[in-house]
Amino acid sequence: LTRLEVTETFAGIALPGHLHTKESLQFATTFPFRDTDVVIVTYPKSGERSERWGQSLETPSLPQR
């Protein structure tokens, strides 16, 4: 089977195997986020306009250190 044909089940939710592995999902649950971290999330392949919109948010809105 290719990863496109595989699903990974995590916390009772079936996720596409071509985007996730058991290892990546485990890593996500134990990642040490800090209180000052900013996480920007969009759906995969949500469109060219959405991607540009997300990229335009990233740099200008974050405080400079």
Secondary structure, DSSP 8 states (H G I E B T S, - for coil): --GGG-EEEETTEEEETTT--HHHHHHHHH----TT-------TT--HHHHHHHHHHHHHHS---
